[in-house]
Amino acid sequence: MEGWITHKMQCLPVYNTQYLKMKEHYLRSAKPPRRVKPLNHIVKNYKPVSSHAHNKDDCKRKDSPKMLSKDNIMDLLFHAFEKHQYYTLKDLQFITKQSVFVLKAILKDIGDYNKDPAHKKMWELKE
């Protein structure tokens, strides 16, 4: 199409019964009707659980903090340092399940605290 617009035109339908029937027929054919399907098997419904297994483990760990002897903690640390050379204090605390103060006291004896950018804020065993 080529040309110029000289007049504005709007087309509106005539609201009569024929138009409403046509519109109703269009709307009914556009959406499929909802149907009920019978189930042949049992559907599992999962109910919400307030306390999960990992939360229970955390509660047990928090309720019963075990103070290990210095030798036992050092054995755990040596075993961990056999796997990796560098550890953060948080990782060592998770492995040994001891307080930060106890770990720092032991690590000052057996380890070096790195401040260089490659292994910043990590502990390694002394030579």
C-alpha positions in Angstrom: 0.0 0.0 0.0 1.2 3.4 -0.8 -0.4 6.8 -0.2 -1.1 9.5 2.3 -3.4 9.5 5.3 -6.0 12.2 4.9 -8.7 11.1 7.4 -8.6 9.1 10.6 -11.2 6.3 10.8 -12.2 4.0 13.6 -14.3 0.8 13.2 -16.3 -0.3 16.2 -18.6 -3.4 16.2 -22.3 -3.1 16.6 -23.2 -4.6 20.0 -26.1 -6.8 19.2 -27.0 -10.4 19.9 -25.3 -11.7 16.8 -22.0 -10.0 17.7 -22.2 -11.3 21.3 -22.9 -14.9 20.1 -19.9 -14.6 17.7 -17.7 -13.4 20.6 -18.9 -16.1 22.9 -18.2 -18.8 20.3 -14.7 -17.4 19.8 -13.9 -17.4 23.5 -15.2 -20.9 24.0 -13.2 -22.3 21.1 -10.0 -20.5 22.2 -9.7 -22.3 25.6 -10.1 -26.0 25.8 -12.5 -27.0 28.5 -11.1 -28.3 31.7 -11.5 -32.0 32.1 -11.0 -34.3 35.1 -8.6 -37.2 34.6 -8.8 -40.2 36.8 -5.5 -41.4 38.2 -4.5 -45.0 38.0 -1.7 -44.8 40.5 -1.0 -43.1 43.8 0.5 -39.7 43.7 3.1 -39.0 46.4 2.6 -35.8 48.3 5.6 -34.5 50.1 4.7 -32.8 53.3 6.9 -29.9 54.6 9.5 -30.8 57.2 10.6 -28.3 59.8 13.8 -30.0 60.9 15.9 -31.6 58.2 18.7 -34.2 58.7 21.5 -31.7 58.3 19.9 -29.4 60.9 19.7 -32.2 63.3 23.4 -33.0 62.8 24.2 -29.3 63.5 22.1 -29.3 66.7 23.8 -32.5 67.9 27.2 -31.0 67.2 26.4 -27.8 69.0 24.8 -29.5 72.0 27.7 -31.7 72.8 31.0 -29.9 72.1 33.8 -32.3 72.9 37.1 -30.9 74.2 39.8 -33.1 72.8 43.3 -33.3 74.2 46.1 -31.4 72.5 47.6 -34.6 71.1 44.3 -35.6 69.5 43.8 -32.2 68.0 47.4 -32.3 66.6 46.7 -35.7 65.1 43.6 -34.4 63.3 45.6 -31.4 62.1 48.5 -33.5 60.8 46.0 -35.8 59.0 44.3 -32.8 57.4 47.6 -31.3 56.3 48.5 -34.6 54.6 45.6 -34.0 52.2 46.3 -30.3 51.5 49.1 -28.0 52.2 47.1 -24.8 53.1 44.0 -24.4 55.2 42.0 -21.5 56.5 41.2 -21.3 60.2 37.5 -21.8 59.5 38.2 -25.0 57.6 40.4 -26.3 60.4 37.8 -25.4 62.9 35.2 -27.4 60.9 37.6 -30.4 60.6 38.6 -30.6 64.3 35.3 -29.1 65.7 37.3 -27.1 68.3 37.1 -23.5 69.2 39.2 -20.8 67.4 41.2 -20.0 70.5 42.3 -23.6 71.0 43.2 -24.0 67.4 45.2 -20.8 67.2 47.2 -21.8 70.3 48.1 -25.1 68.7 48.7 -23.7 65.2 51.2 -21.1 66.6 53.3 -24.0 67.7 53.1 -26.2 64.6 52.2 -23.9 61.7 52.9 -20.7 59.9 50.3 -18.1 59.0 50.7 -16.9 55.5 50.3 -13.2 54.6 51.5 -13.3 51.0 48.8 -12.8 48.3 49.0 -16.3 46.9 47.8 -18.0 50.1 46.6 -15.1 52.2 45.1 -15.8 55.6 45.9 -19.5 55.4 47.9 -21.8 57.6 50.6 -24.3 56.6 52.8 -26.6 58.7 56.3 -25.4 59.7 59.3 -26.9 57.9 
